[in-house]
Amino acid sequence: MSDFVQSLRLWFAPQRIRDEGETPDYRFSLANERTFLAWIRTALALVGGGFAVDQFLPDLRWGVRVGLALALLAGGVLCALRAVNHWVRCERAMRRGEDLPVSRFPAVLSLSVAVVALAMVVLVVFGWAGR
Amino acid sequence: MNAAAEARDPGLQPERTRLAWRRTTLSCTVVAVLAVKLTVSDEITAKELTGLALSSLVWVAFLAVAHRRIRALGAARPLPLSHRGALLAAVCTIALAVFGAAVIW
């Protein structure tokens, strides 16, 4: 966690990163930027999914619907924060010539999405059977 | 453009990055439209107008960030993305989520 706080400081101190190491090949920085954008799109998709749950599943009970929607929205926020964090850390690692950072986030995210998807399938099937 | 006359990257990295920004802008547009649909119903009240204004504001902010970056990517050897650009893009995403959460709640 202290690792996270440390990289949080880097978010707002671009100069500190620029002082370290050497500027990498511009193509590596662009590839890192595209990865960042892909994560931002994932975050946007989760946010859009949260909106869609609220809009298109009006038959669900209020608590369930709002819970699902808020879970997806929270996932989107986490994803966006993580996008910046990962981008900064990759940028620094490339400047220092270190290995790129590894993380558990993709595994956690895919498991959470799977759980939410399963919950939705169960809810929709039961809602349909109960009619 | 003069930049095109310089040695072009055979991997088309700036172009690919530019298209990635376009795709992301498109995603942001879809989410902003969904956000507007979330707030707007039949009657126009102060709440609806606020929702419309906030979603449009976030969308325009994202568009501005993307546009600046796309223009910067026109160079043959573009500089890396600025911290401000990255943070603004993330903040726009988070703003849409927070705004949606407030409406859904």
gemmi code that builds the backbone of each chain (N, CA, C; Angstrom):
import gemmi

chains = {
    "A": [
        ("MET", (0.830, -1.203, 0.000), (0.000, 0.000, 0.000), (0.865, 1.255, 0.000)),
        ("SER", (1.993, 1.211, 0.744), (2.882, 2.376, 0.769), (3.459, 2.591, -0.629)),
        ("ASP", (3.557, 1.491, -1.365), (3.998, 1.561, -2.755), (3.024, 2.425, -3.559)),
        ("PHE", (1.742, 2.227, -3.262), (0.714, 2.981, -3.977), (0.800, 4.465, -3.642)),
        ("VAL", (1.001, 4.753, -2.347), (1.099, 6.159, -1.917), (2.293, 6.822, -2.588)),
        ("GLN", (3.368, 6.047, -2.692), (4.570, 6.586, -3.314), (4.324, 6.944, -4.780)),
        ("SER", (3.636, 6.049, -5.500), (3.390, 6.364, -6.914), (2.308, 7.428, -7.045)),
        ("LEU", (1.451, 7.551, -6.008), (0.446, 8.620, -6.022), (1.143, 9.974, -6.046)),
        ("ARG", (2.274, 10.062, -5.334), (3.027, 11.314, -5.324), (3.575, 11.623, -6.711)),
        ("LEU", (3.903, 10.560, -7.442), (4.467, 10.765, -8.784), (3.444, 11.349, -9.751)),
        ("TRP", (2.148, 11.091, -9.492), (1.103, 11.571, -10.401), (1.222, 13.071, -10.589)),
        ("PHE", (1.506, 13.760, -9.478), (1.468, 15.216, -9.507), (2.862, 15.823, -9.580)),
        ("ALA", (3.869, 14.987, -9.788), (5.245, 15.505, -9.851), (5.930, 15.024, -11.116)),
        ("PRO", (5.463, 15.497, -12.275), (6.065, 15.024, -13.527), (7.560, 15.325, -13.595)),
        ("GLN", (7.948, 16.427, -12.914), (9.355, 16.810, -12.987), (10.245, 15.749, -12.364)),
        ("ARG", (9.734, 15.119, -11.300), (10.547, 14.115, -10.612), (10.812, 12.916, -11.501)),
        ("ILE", (9.841, 12.610, -12.363), (10.051, 11.490, -13.277), (11.021, 11.909, -14.373)),
        ("ARG", (10.860, 13.142, -14.834), (11.689, 13.601, -15.945), (13.162, 13.701, -15.539)),
        ("ASP", (13.407, 13.905, -14.227), (14.796, 14.015, -13.778), (15.492, 12.660, -13.738)),
        ("GLU", (14.698, 11.594, -13.718), (15.299, 10.274, -13.556), (15.649, 9.660, -14.901)),
        ("GLY", (16.696, 8.877, -14.919), (17.028, 8.036, -16.074), (17.114, 8.790, -17.378)),
        ("GLU", (16.891, 8.043, -18.474), (16.970, 8.644, -19.800), (15.609, 8.586, -20.467)),
        ("THR", (15.388, 9.526, -21.400), (14.139, 9.508, -22.145), (14.113, 8.272, -23.034)),
        ("PRO", (13.067, 7.432, -22.899), (13.012, 6.237, -23.746), (12.639, 6.599, -25.187)),
        ("ASP", (12.798, 5.654, -26.075), (12.353, 5.811, -27.461), (10.902, 6.287, -27.456)),
        ("TYR", (10.596, 7.295, -28.266), (9.247, 7.866, -28.231), (8.173, 6.825, -28.527)),
        ("ARG", (8.563, 5.754, -29.274), (7.567, 4.730, -29.613), (7.118, 3.961, -28.381)),
        ("PHE", (8.050, 3.782, -27.422), (7.671, 3.076, -26.191), (6.690, 3.912, -25.387)),
        ("SER", (6.959, 5.223, -25.355), (6.036, 6.105, -24.621), (4.659, 6.093, -25.267)),
        ("LEU", (4.635, 6.067, -26.610), (3.336, 6.042, -27.297), (2.606, 4.737, -27.019)),
        ("ALA", (3.340, 3.623, -26.983), (2.705, 2.338, -26.677), (2.123, 2.371, -25.272)),
        ("ASN", (2.868, 2.966, -24.350), (2.376, 3.100, -22.976), (1.111, 3.951, -22.946)),
        ("GLU", (1.103, 5.006, -23.741), (-0.074, 5.886, -23.810), (-1.289, 5.124, -24.340)),
        ("ARG", (-1.066, 4.266, -25.343), (-2.205, 3.503, -25.889), (-2.747, 2.526, -24.859)),
        ("THR", (-1.832, 1.927, -24.069), (-2.294, 1.041, -23.005), (-3.132, 1.823, -22.008)),
        ("PHE", (-2.646, 3.011, -21.674), (-3.401, 3.879, -20.759), (-4.796, 4.149, -21.312)),
        ("LEU", (-4.864, 4.479, -22.615), (-6.162, 4.783, -23.219), (-7.065, 3.556, -23.231)),
        ("ALA", (-6.474, 2.379, -23.441), (-7.291, 1.164, -23.422), (-7.905, 0.962, -22.040)),
        ("TRP", (-7.134, 1.266, -20.994), (-7.678, 1.155, -19.636), (-8.756, 2.199, -19.398)),
        ("ILE", (-8.563, 3.408, -19.946), (-9.592, 4.445, -19.784), (-10.876, 3.995, -20.477)),
        ("ARG", (-10.731, 3.361, -21.646), (-11.934, 2.870, -22.336), (-12.608, 1.781, -21.522)),
        ("THR", (-11.804, 0.901, -20.886), (-12.393, -0.118, -20.019), (-13.171, 0.541, -18.894)),
        ("ALA", (-12.579, 1.587, -18.313), (-13.257, 2.313, -17.236), (-14.566, 2.914, -17.747)),
        ("LEU", (-14.506, 3.524, -18.946), (-15.716, 4.131, -19.515), (-16.772, 3.065, -19.780)),
        ("ALA", (-16.338, 1.878, -20.245), (-17.291, 0.796, -20.510), (-17.968, 0.357, -19.217)),
        ("LEU", (-17.202, 0.281, -18.124), (-17.797, -0.107, -16.841), (-18.800, 0.950, -16.381)),
        ("VAL", (-18.443, 2.225, -16.535), (-19.357, 3.307, -16.147), (-20.624, 3.229, -16.996)),
        ("GLY", (-20.442, 3.040, -18.316), (-21.599, 2.906, -19.204), (-22.446, 1.703, -18.822)),
        ("GLY", (-21.790, 0.598, -18.424), (-22.515, -0.592, -17.983), (-23.361, -0.299, -16.750)),
        ("GLY", (-22.779, 0.479, -15.836), (-23.529, 0.865, -14.633), (-24.776, 1.655, -14.992)),
        ("PHE", (-24.622, 2.605, -15.934), (-25.780, 3.388, -16.383), (-26.813, 2.474, -17.026)),
        ("ALA", (-26.331, 1.517, -17.842), (-27.237, 0.634, -18.574), (-28.033, -0.245, -17.614)),
        ("VAL", (-27.379, -0.747, -16.552), (-28.092, -1.580, -15.580), (-29.246, -0.784, -14.990)),
        ("ASP", (-28.982, 0.469, -14.654), (-30.034, 1.288, -14.043), (-31.163, 1.568, -15.031)),
        ("GLN", (-30.781, 1.742, -16.297), (-31.779, 2.136, -17.297), (-32.610, 0.970, -17.818)),
        ("PHE", (-31.932, -0.158, -18.049), (-32.579, -1.217, -18.828), (-33.027, -2.418, -18.010)),
        ("LEU", (-32.843, -2.384, -16.692), (-33.351, -3.456, -15.860), (-34.303, -2.873, -14.809)),
        ("PRO", (-35.366, -2.202, -15.249), (-36.236, -1.522, -14.275), (-37.074, -2.482, -13.435)),
        ("ASP", (-37.144, -3.772, -13.852), (-37.966, -4.719, -13.100), (-37.301, -5.196, -11.817)),
        ("LEU", (-35.987, -4.981, -11.731), (-35.269, -5.434, -10.533), (-35.693, -4.608, -9.329)),
        ("ARG", (-35.525, -5.237, -8.142), (-35.801, -4.479, -6.927), (-34.820, -3.323, -6.823)),
        ("TRP", (-35.214, -2.239, -6.164), (-34.398, -1.025, -6.110), (-33.000, -1.318, -5.554)),
        ("GLY", (-32.943, -2.067, -4.453), (-31.651, -2.323, -3.816), (-30.698, -3.065, -4.726)),
        ("VAL", (-31.211, -4.110, -5.400), (-30.375, -4.932, -6.264), (-29.868, -4.115, -7.449)),
        ("ARG", (-30.791, -3.373, -8.046), (-30.441, -2.588, -9.231), (-29.391, -1.531, -8.886)),
        ("VAL", (-29.645, -0.805, -7.805), (-28.703, 0.250, -7.416), (-27.373, -0.359, -6.985)),
        ("GLY", (-27.443, -1.512, -6.299), (-26.202, -2.167, -5.873), (-25.344, -2.551, -7.061)),
        ("LEU", (-25.972, -3.194, -8.051), (-25.231, -3.601, -9.255), (-24.653, -2.390, -9.975)),
        ("ALA", (-25.504, -1.371, -10.132), (-25.056, -0.183, -10.868), (-23.894, 0.489, -10.149)),
        ("LEU", (-24.013, 0.626, -8.824), (-22.939, 1.289, -8.080), (-21.663, 0.459, -8.094)),
        ("ALA", (-21.810, -0.885, -8.078), (-20.612, -1.733, -8.144), (-19.885, -1.497, -9.465)),
        ("LEU", (-20.642, -1.425, -10.560), (-20.013, -1.191, -11.865), (-19.376, 0.199, -11.928)),
        ("LEU", (-20.066, 1.203, -11.375), (-19.518, 2.556, -11.392), (-18.240, 2.627, -10.561)),
        ("ALA", (-18.250, 1.952, -9.403), (-17.048, 1.944, -8.563), (-15.905, 1.256, -9.299)),
        ("GLY", (-16.240, 0.168, -10.017), (-15.220, -0.502, -10.826), (-14.631, 0.430, -11.864)),
        ("GLY", (-15.481, 1.246, -12.476), (-15.009, 2.210, -13.472), (-14.050, 3.226, -12.864)),
        ("VAL", (-14.401, 3.719, -11.675), (-13.538, 4.704, -11.004), (-12.179, 4.077, -10.690)),
        ("LEU", (-12.207, 2.860, -10.120), (-10.954, 2.178, -9.787), (-10.099, 1.993, -11.033)),
        ("CYS", (-10.762, 1.596, -12.111), (-10.062, 1.333, -13.367), (-9.377, 2.598, -13.892)),
        ("ALA", (-10.065, 3.735, -13.781), (-9.489, 4.991, -14.268), (-8.291, 5.399, -13.410)),
        ("LEU", (-8.434, 5.238, -12.086), (-7.316, 5.581, -11.198), (-6.126, 4.684, -11.482)),
        ("ARG", (-6.429, 3.419, -11.671), (-5.370, 2.458, -11.932), (-4.689, 2.742, -13.270)),
        ("ALA", (-5.468, 3.235, -14.237), (-4.885, 3.555, -15.547), (-3.777, 4.590, -15.400)),
        ("VAL", (-4.065, 5.653, -14.624), (-3.058, 6.701, -14.424), (-1.863, 6.140, -13.670)),
        ("ASN", (-2.161, 5.386, -12.606), (-1.091, 4.847, -11.772), (-0.156, 3.958, -12.576)),
        ("HIS", (-0.738, 3.062, -13.357), (0.068, 2.134, -14.140), (0.873, 2.872, -15.201)),
        ("TRP", (0.255, 3.873, -15.803), (0.942, 4.658, -16.832), (2.167, 5.346, -16.236)),
        ("VAL", (1.984, 5.982, -15.077), (3.101, 6.683, -14.420), (4.210, 5.706, -14.072)),
        ("ARG", (3.824, 4.552, -13.524), (4.852, 3.594, -13.092), (5.601, 3.015, -14.281)),
        ("CYS", (4.879, 2.748, -15.381), (5.541, 2.234, -16.583), (6.494, 3.278, -17.141)),
        ("GLU", (6.037, 4.525, -17.150), (6.864, 5.610, -17.674), (8.175, 5.695, -16.874)),
        ("ARG", (8.047, 5.597, -15.558), (9.236, 5.680, -14.710), (10.145, 4.464, -14.930)),
        ("ALA", (9.530, 3.277, -14.999), (10.338, 2.069, -15.191), (11.108, 2.136, -16.510)),
        ("MET", (10.456, 2.686, -17.556), (11.138, 2.770, -18.853), (12.301, 3.748, -18.781)),
        ("ARG", (12.108, 4.840, -18.042), (13.202, 5.814, -17.904), (14.382, 5.212, -17.158)),
        ("ARG", (14.068, 4.417, -16.132), (15.137, 3.827, -15.321), (15.719, 2.579, -15.958)),
        ("GLY", (15.074, 2.073, -17.014), (15.541, 0.836, -17.625), (15.211, -0.390, -16.799)),
        ("GLU", (14.197, -0.280, -15.905), (13.798, -1.428, -15.081), (12.764, -2.265, -15.816)),
        ("ASP", (12.413, -3.429, -15.203), (11.301, -4.222, -15.739), (10.010, -3.439, -15.545)),
        ("LEU", (9.044, -3.672, -16.422), (7.753, -3.002, -16.263), (7.050, -3.574, -15.036)),
        ("PRO", (6.266, -2.735, -14.336), (5.582, -3.216, -13.135), (4.539, -4.285, -13.476)),
        ("VAL", (4.445, -5.274, -12.588), (3.393, -6.281, -12.744), (2.324, -5.967, -11.713)),
        ("SER", (1.107, -6.456, -11.950), (0.074, -6.180, -10.950), (-1.020, -7.218, -10.988)),
        ("ARG", (-1.752, -7.299, -9.864), (-2.859, -8.245, -9.738), (-4.144, -7.649, -10.286)),
        ("PHE", (-4.111, -6.364, -10.610), (-5.361, -5.684, -10.956), (-6.142, -6.355, -12.087)),
        ("PRO", (-5.490, -6.741, -13.215), (-6.282, -7.369, -14.291), (-7.021, -8.615, -13.828)),
        ("ALA", (-6.354, -9.446, -13.010), (-7.004, -10.668, -12.524), (-8.194, -10.323, -11.640)),
        ("VAL", (-8.001, -9.364, -10.721), (-9.082, -8.961, -9.812), (-10.255, -8.393, -10.607)),
        ("LEU", (-9.924, -7.552, -11.585), (-10.985, -6.929, -12.382), (-11.776, -7.977, -13.152)),
        ("SER", (-11.075, -8.927, -13.791), (-11.818, -9.899, -14.601), (-12.677, -10.786, -13.706)),
        ("LEU", (-12.164, -11.138, -12.507), (-12.990, -11.935, -11.597), (-14.230, -11.155, -11.163)),
        ("SER", (-14.054, -9.857, -10.854), (-15.210, -9.059, -10.423), (-16.232, -8.936, -11.540)),
        ("VAL", (-15.743, -8.711, -12.762), (-16.678, -8.601, -13.889), (-17.425, -9.920, -14.064)),
        ("ALA", (-16.707, -11.045, -13.910), (-17.359, -12.346, -14.039), (-18.442, -12.505, -12.979)),
        ("VAL", (-18.157, -12.085, -11.742), (-19.139, -12.208, -10.659), (-20.374, -11.364, -10.969)),
        ("VAL", (-20.143, -10.115, -11.417), (-21.276, -9.234, -11.730), (-22.103, -9.828, -12.875)),
        ("ALA", (-21.411, -10.359, -13.891), (-22.125, -10.944, -15.032), (-22.962, -12.133, -14.583)),
        ("LEU", (-22.387, -12.995, -13.733), (-23.130, -14.148, -13.229), (-24.351, -13.695, -12.437)),
        ("ALA", (-24.142, -12.691, -11.585), (-25.255, -12.172, -10.787), (-26.374, -11.689, -11.702)),
        ("MET", (-26.007, -11.014, -12.782), (-27.033, -10.500, -13.697), (-27.772, -11.633, -14.386)),
        ("VAL", (-27.014, -12.661, -14.817), (-27.661, -13.799, -15.470), (-28.664, -14.425, -14.511)),
        ("VAL", (-28.240, -14.671, -13.260), (-29.123, -15.285, -12.268), (-30.363, -14.420, -12.061)),
        ("LEU", (-30.148, -13.106, -11.902), (-31.268, -12.206, -11.646), (-32.260, -12.200, -12.803)),
        ("VAL", (-31.725, -12.131, -14.022), (-32.601, -12.055, -15.187), (-33.363, -13.365, -15.353)),
        ("VAL", (-32.667, -14.525, -15.185), (-33.329, -15.812, -15.361), (-34.406, -15.992, -14.299)),
        ("PHE", (-34.083, -15.656, -13.041), (-35.065, -15.830, -11.978), (-36.235, -14.868, -12.151)),
        ("GLY", (-35.925, -13.657, -12.577), (-36.989, -12.686, -12.808), (-37.930, -13.169, -13.897)),
        ("TRP", (-37.349, -13.807, -14.895), (-38.136, -14.294, -16.021), (-38.965, -15.496, -15.601)),
        ("ALA", (-38.364, -16.415, -14.774), (-39.068, -17.614, -14.334), (-40.182, -17.249, -13.361)),
        ("GLY", (-39.945, -16.191, -12.571), (-40.922, -15.834, -11.552), (-42.125, -15.100, -12.112)),
        ("ARG", (-42.085, -14.781, -13.356), (-43.169, -14.000, -13.930), (-44.431, -14.820, -14.177)),
    ],
    "B": [
        ("MET", (1.841, 19.321, -44.564), (2.575, 19.452, -43.305), (4.036, 19.111, -43.484)),
        ("ASN", (4.878, 19.856, -42.751), (6.304, 19.642, -42.862), (6.729, 18.330, -42.210)),
        ("ALA", (6.002, 17.964, -41.135), (6.362, 16.774, -40.371), (6.302, 15.526, -41.251)),
        ("ALA", (5.383, 15.530, -42.207), (5.211, 14.351, -43.044), (6.430, 14.137, -43.938)),
        ("ALA", (7.145, 15.236, -44.213), (8.314, 15.123, -45.070), (9.471, 14.450, -44.332)),
        ("GLU", (9.482, 14.546, -42.970), (10.539, 13.892, -42.207), (10.338, 12.383, -42.246)),
        ("ALA", (11.346, 11.679, -41.727), (11.272, 10.220, -41.739), (10.015, 9.770, -41.001)),
        ("ARG", (9.183, 9.009, -41.660), (7.933, 8.546, -41.061), (8.205, 7.250, -40.308)),
        ("ASP", (7.564, 7.111, -39.148), (7.722, 5.890, -38.371), (7.077, 4.743, -39.139)),
        ("PRO", (7.843, 3.691, -39.509), (7.250, 2.603, -40.290), (6.186, 1.840, -39.515)),
        ("GLY", (6.231, 1.913, -38.178), (5.217, 1.215, -37.383), (3.960, 2.034, -37.190)),
        ("LEU", (3.924, 3.254, -37.745), (2.757, 4.145, -37.646), (2.311, 4.361, -36.205)),
        ("GLN", (3.271, 4.457, -35.301), (2.904, 4.590, -33.885), (2.101, 5.860, -33.599)),
        ("PRO", (2.496, 7.043, -34.100), (1.674, 8.230, -33.798), (0.249, 8.091, -34.323)),
        ("GLU", (0.096, 7.506, -35.517), (-1.249, 7.335, -36.075), (-2.083, 6.409, -35.196)),
        ("ARG", (-1.457, 5.318, -34.768), (-2.197, 4.366, -33.929), (-2.626, 5.021, -32.623)),
        ("THR", (-1.722, 5.827, -32.084), (-2.057, 6.509, -30.831), (-3.176, 7.512, -31.057)),
        ("ARG", (-3.107, 8.189, -32.217), (-4.163, 9.149, -32.519), (-5.520, 8.442, -32.615)),
        ("LEU", (-5.527, 7.294, -33.277), (-6.791, 6.559, -33.406), (-7.267, 6.044, -32.051)),
        ("ALA", (-6.318, 5.698, -31.174), (-6.714, 5.264, -29.834), (-7.426, 6.403, -29.106)),
        ("TRP", (-6.916, 7.638, -29.301), (-7.603, 8.795, -28.699), (-8.987, 8.965, -29.294)),
        ("ARG", (-9.113, 8.754, -30.598), (-10.431, 8.875, -31.242), (-11.407, 7.848, -30.674)),
        ("ARG", (-10.940, 6.609, -30.554), (-11.814, 5.564, -29.993), (-12.256, 5.938, -28.585)),
        ("THR", (-11.294, 6.457, -27.802), (-11.625, 6.802, -26.426), (-12.624, 7.949, -26.385)),
        ("THR", (-12.462, 8.928, -27.287), (-13.429, 10.023, -27.350), (-14.814, 9.494, -27.680)),
        ("LEU", (-14.848, 8.521, -28.589), (-16.130, 7.928, -28.977), (-16.780, 7.245, -27.772)),
        ("SER", (-15.982, 6.473, -27.004), (-16.516, 5.825, -25.803), (-17.042, 6.863, -24.836)),
        ("CYS", (-16.288, 7.953, -24.676), (-16.699, 9.008, -23.750), (-18.019, 9.618, -24.206)),
        ("THR", (-18.170, 9.791, -25.521), (-19.416, 10.347, -26.051), (-20.598, 9.446, -25.706)),
        ("VAL", (-20.404, 8.132, -25.905), (-21.495, 7.189, -25.616), (-21.891, 7.286, -24.149)),
        ("VAL", (-20.892, 7.297, -23.277), (-21.183, 7.343, -21.841), (-21.848, 8.664, -21.471)),
        ("ALA", (-21.398, 9.769, -22.090), (-22.007, 11.071, -21.798), (-23.466, 11.085, -22.251)),
        ("VAL", (-23.742, 10.480, -23.406), (-25.135, 10.422, -23.886), (-25.983, 9.592, -22.931)),
        ("LEU", (-25.430, 8.454, -22.450), (-26.156, 7.630, -21.479), (-26.428, 8.421, -20.202)),
        ("ALA", (-25.432, 9.231, -19.799), (-25.600, 10.038, -18.588), (-26.733, 11.043, -18.769)),
        ("VAL", (-26.799, 11.639, -19.965), (-27.879, 12.592, -20.227), (-29.220, 11.867, -20.188)),
        ("LYS", (-29.269, 10.677, -20.786), (-30.517, 9.915, -20.825), (-30.968, 9.524, -19.418)),
        ("LEU", (-29.976, 9.328, -18.540), (-30.269, 8.952, -17.164), (-31.016, 10.064, -16.440)),
        ("THR", (-30.656, 11.308, -16.726), (-31.259, 12.422, -15.983), (-32.520, 12.938, -16.647)),
        ("VAL", (-32.535, 12.990, -17.960), (-33.632, 13.667, -18.648), (-34.853, 12.762, -18.725)),
        ("SER", (-35.975, 13.265, -18.249), (-37.246, 12.568, -18.461), (-38.208, 13.566, -19.102)),
        ("ASP", (-39.488, 13.439, -18.839), (-40.451, 14.255, -19.581), (-40.360, 15.743, -19.265)),
        ("GLU", (-40.394, 16.045, -17.973), (-40.436, 17.473, -17.639), (-39.023, 18.006, -17.402)),
        ("ILE", (-38.870, 19.273, -17.738), (-37.563, 19.910, -17.582), (-37.548, 20.667, -16.256)),
        ("THR", (-36.722, 20.192, -15.339), (-36.589, 20.882, -14.054), (-35.138, 21.317, -13.882)),
        ("ALA", (-34.877, 21.946, -12.739), (-33.508, 22.412, -12.458), (-32.551, 21.230, -12.426)),
        ("LYS", (-33.030, 20.095, -11.878), (-32.185, 18.912, -11.750), (-31.758, 18.417, -13.133)),
        ("GLU", (-32.715, 18.389, -14.034), (-32.419, 17.893, -15.386), (-31.430, 18.795, -16.103)),
        ("LEU", (-31.644, 20.106, -15.941), (-30.753, 21.056, -16.606), (-29.335, 20.938, -16.054)),
        ("THR", (-29.228, 20.765, -14.719), (-27.903, 20.599, -14.119), (-27.223, 19.354, -14.676)),
        ("GLY", (-27.997, 18.261, -14.750), (-27.428, 17.022, -15.274), (-26.938, 17.194, -16.692)),
        ("LEU", (-27.758, 17.846, -17.496), (-27.397, 18.070, -18.901), (-26.130, 18.916, -18.992)),
        ("ALA", (-26.089, 19.993, -18.181), (-24.941, 20.896, -18.227), (-23.666, 20.184, -17.782)),
        ("LEU", (-23.771, 19.401, -16.678), (-22.575, 18.733, -16.162), (-22.041, 17.706, -17.154)),
        ("SER", (-22.947, 16.900, -17.738), (-22.495, 15.884, -18.697), (-21.839, 16.543, -19.899)),
        ("SER", (-22.460, 17.626, -20.382), (-21.884, 18.296, -21.547), (-20.519, 18.873, -21.217)),
        ("LEU", (-20.412, 19.433, -20.011), (-19.146, 20.035, -19.591), (-18.028, 18.989, -19.578)),
        ("VAL", (-18.327, 17.828, -18.972), (-17.318, 16.766, -18.894), (-16.946, 16.302, -20.305)),
        ("TRP", (-17.967, 16.181, -21.141), (-17.715, 15.718, -22.508), (-16.826, 16.711, -23.261)),
        ("VAL", (-17.133, 17.995, -23.139), (-16.331, 19.023, -23.820), (-14.899, 19.027, -23.281)),
        ("ALA", (-14.771, 18.841, -21.959), (-13.425, 18.817, -21.365), (-12.620, 17.663, -21.954)),
        ("PHE", (-13.241, 16.490, -22.042), (-12.524, 15.344, -22.602), (-12.158, 15.590, -24.061)),
        ("LEU", (-13.112, 16.176, -24.781), (-12.875, 16.484, -26.195), (-11.674, 17.413, -26.346)),
        ("ALA", (-11.583, 18.405, -25.444), (-10.475, 19.367, -25.516), (-9.140, 18.669, -25.271)),
        ("VAL", (-9.107, 17.797, -24.247), (-7.866, 17.065, -23.948), (-7.461, 16.221, -25.154)),
        ("ALA", (-8.437, 15.488, -25.693), (-8.149, 14.604, -26.825), (-7.691, 15.404, -28.037)),
        ("HIS", (-8.323, 16.541, -28.255), (-7.978, 17.342, -29.427), (-6.551, 17.879, -29.338)),
        ("ARG", (-6.215, 18.376, -28.140), (-4.840, 18.864, -27.925), (-3.831, 17.773, -28.208)),
        ("ARG", (-4.119, 16.588, -27.677), (-3.170, 15.479, -27.822), (-3.088, 15.042, -29.282)),
        ("ILE", (-4.226, 14.993, -29.963), (-4.239, 14.559, -31.357), (-3.423, 15.524, -32.205)),
        ("ARG", (-3.528, 16.813, -31.880), (-2.729, 17.793, -32.622), (-1.244, 17.606, -32.346)),
        ("ALA", (-0.909, 17.327, -31.086), (0.498, 17.125, -30.738), (1.054, 15.889, -31.437)),
        ("LEU", (0.186, 14.908, -31.699), (0.638, 13.657, -32.323), (0.889, 13.826, -33.813)),
        ("GLY", (0.620, 15.008, -34.339), (0.889, 15.251, -35.751), (2.378, 15.338, -36.053)),
        ("ALA", (3.195, 15.557, -35.026), (4.642, 15.650, -35.234), (5.207, 14.282, -35.576)),
        ("ALA", (6.383, 14.280, -36.234), (6.972, 12.999, -36.627), (7.450, 12.227, -35.403)),
        ("ARG", (7.954, 12.953, -34.403), (8.408, 12.313, -33.164), (7.740, 12.986, -31.990)),
        ("PRO", (6.488, 12.631, -31.728), (5.742, 13.355, -30.699), (6.342, 13.162, -29.306)),
        ("LEU", (6.163, 14.178, -28.464), (6.580, 14.077, -27.063), (5.626, 13.144, -26.338)),
        ("PRO", (6.072, 12.561, -25.220), (5.148, 11.715, -24.458), (3.960, 12.506, -23.934)),
        ("LEU", (2.899, 11.771, -23.603), (1.686, 12.374, -23.042), (2.042, 13.119, -21.755)),
        ("SER", (1.446, 14.309, -21.573), (1.730, 15.073, -20.354), (0.941, 14.484, -19.182)),
        ("HIS", (1.455, 14.726, -17.980), (0.755, 14.256, -16.789), (-0.626, 14.881, -16.691)),
        ("ARG", (-0.675, 16.169, -17.074), (-1.951, 16.870, -16.978), (-2.988, 16.214, -17.888)),
        ("GLY", (-2.576, 15.864, -19.095), (-3.499, 15.221, -20.027), (-4.025, 13.910, -19.476)),
        ("ALA", (-3.114, 13.091, -18.945), (-3.520, 11.791, -18.409), (-4.481, 11.981, -17.243)),
        ("LEU", (-4.135, 12.907, -16.341), (-4.988, 13.118, -15.170), (-6.353, 13.652, -15.580)),
        ("LEU", (-6.383, 14.570, -16.546), (-7.664, 15.135, -16.980), (-8.552, 14.062, -17.589)),
        ("ALA", (-7.956, 13.193, -18.420), (-8.745, 12.127, -19.039), (-9.352, 11.232, -17.961)),
        ("ALA", (-8.537, 10.889, -16.951), (-9.041, 10.028, -15.877), (-10.099, 10.758, -15.057)),
        ("VAL", (-9.873, 12.055, -14.802), (-10.822, 12.825, -13.991), (-12.179, 12.918, -14.696)),
        ("CYS", (-12.164, 13.079, -16.027), (-13.431, 13.123, -16.771), (-14.201, 11.819, -16.586)),
        ("THR", (-13.491, 10.682, -16.695), (-14.131, 9.377, -16.515), (-14.743, 9.267, -15.125)),
        ("ILE", (-13.943, 9.666, -14.120), (-14.400, 9.549, -12.739), (-15.578, 10.487, -12.495)),
        ("ALA", (-15.527, 11.691, -13.102), (-16.625, 12.638, -12.921), (-17.926, 12.060, -13.447)),
        ("LEU", (-17.868, 11.397, -14.618), (-19.085, 10.788, -15.165), (-19.623, 9.726, -14.225)),
        ("ALA", (-18.709, 8.911, -13.651), (-19.132, 7.840, -12.734), (-19.768, 8.429, -11.480)),
        ("VAL", (-19.125, 9.431, -10.894), (-19.633, 10.036, -9.655), (-20.985, 10.701, -9.907)),
        ("PHE", (-21.068, 11.388, -11.027), (-22.301, 12.057, -11.400), (-23.429, 11.042, -11.581)),
        ("GLY", (-23.120, 9.934, -12.277), (-24.113, 8.882, -12.464), (-24.543, 8.271, -11.154)),
        ("ALA", (-23.566, 8.046, -10.259), (-23.884, 7.463, -8.967), (-24.829, 8.367, -8.193)),
        ("ALA", (-24.591, 9.679, -8.271), (-25.461, 10.630, -7.558), (-26.883, 10.563, -8.112)),
        ("VAL", (-27.005, 10.423, -9.440), (-28.342, 10.370, -10.043), (-29.043, 9.066, -9.683)),
        ("ILE", (-28.304, 7.943, -9.799), (-28.908, 6.631, -9.540), (-29.345, 6.521, -8.091)),
        ("TRP", (-28.519, 7.057, -7.190), (-28.838, 7.021, -5.776), (-30.065, 7.848, -5.543)),
    ],
}
model = gemmi.Model(1)
for chain_id, residues in chains.items():
    chain = gemmi.Chain(chain_id)
    for i, (resn, *xyz) in enumerate(residues, 1):
        res = gemmi.Residue()
        res.name, res.seqid = resn, gemmi.SeqId(i, " ")
        for name, pos in zip(("N", "CA", "C"), xyz):
            atom = gemmi.Atom()
            atom.name, atom.element = name, gemmi.Element(name[0])
            atom.pos, atom.b_iso = gemmi.Position(*pos), 0.0
            res.add_atom(atom)
        chain.add_residue(res)
    model.add_chain(chain)
structure = gemmi.Structure()
structure.add_model(model)
structure.setup_entities()
